[in-house]
Amino acid sequence: MPRPLWAGAISFGLVTIPVKIVSATEDHGVHFHRVHLADMGRVRTRKVCELDGEVVSQDEIGKGYEIAKDETVAVTDEELEQMPLPTAKAIEIVAFVDADSIDPVRISDSYYLAADGQVAAKPYTLLRKALERSSKVAVAKFAWHGRERLGLLRIREGAIVLHSMKWPDEVRSPDELAPREVEVGEDEIEQALQLAEQMTIEDLSGFHDEYREALEGIIAAKAECKPLPSPAEDGKPEKGEVVDLMAALNASVKAAEESRGERGEDATLHEMRPSKKTARKAPAKKTAAKKRSAS
């Protein structure tokens, strides 16, 4: 089991469930050191006081909050731990909601909750079965890393998972980002749905980090003084190239069928009917569609 990150209890009405938080994910990314290129010596970050210019050690560093210009108050870890919060050492369940009502944008990091000792086995199982049968998720509040957080409890393969969540006022509105209204034909929508159906899979287990693999290949080549791998070709369309949406969807559906080894007997492909404005440029747009499907 990974090293516990936090120990406390789930507060479920009058039920208390001792638990430990362990990370639900692992970081497999490739991490770099900052180095001096002339001699490959490590370059580290020094913590320097702005007033006296001296390098300070970790035990000399604390938290401070600037209440006004040139006026800062210190707050110790002990003071933070002793704040009168009911969630200081508890994950307090405050409500249950339908899982579909949770906006995925609000979900942040994920953790497993492990039952802490035999005394926790029965109430842990009780909460797990209640969540499984109700098809709901539990909303909870908990204090961690110097702040109170909103959490979400759900079940994954028999274990209770805690997702930390953004507070409602921490999610920005996308109103300014939405594109202006444009007309989309029914045929185009049908083709998009058909493409989505062709690309539907059962699970995501087959995906892997190609960037990390390519990066590891570069590092291995440099370590062995071998030539670097050839760069991948850029399949993006040229700047300013106009792509016919219907032609691109048709080509994409065909490509999805071919990748699955299908002949497309069950698929209904609509022939593109160019308008008077686009009929003269049909060959150019077909080329663009091929480029788009290749990318």
Secondary structure, 3 states (H helix, E strand, C coil): CCCCCEEEEEEECCEEEEEEEEECCCCCCCCCCCEECCCCEECCCCCECCCCCCECCHHHCCEEEEEECCEEEEECHHHHHCCCCCCCCEEEEEEEEEHHHCCHHHEEEEEEEEECCHHHHHHHHHHHHHHHHHCEEEEEEEEECCEEEEEEEEEECCEEEEEEECCHHHCCCCHHHCCCCCCCCHHHHHHHHHHHHHCCCCCCCCCCCHHHHHHHHHHHHHHCCCCCCCCCCCCCCCCCCCCCHHHHHHHHHHHHHHHCCCCCCCCCCCCCCCCCCCHHHHHHHHHHHHHHHHC
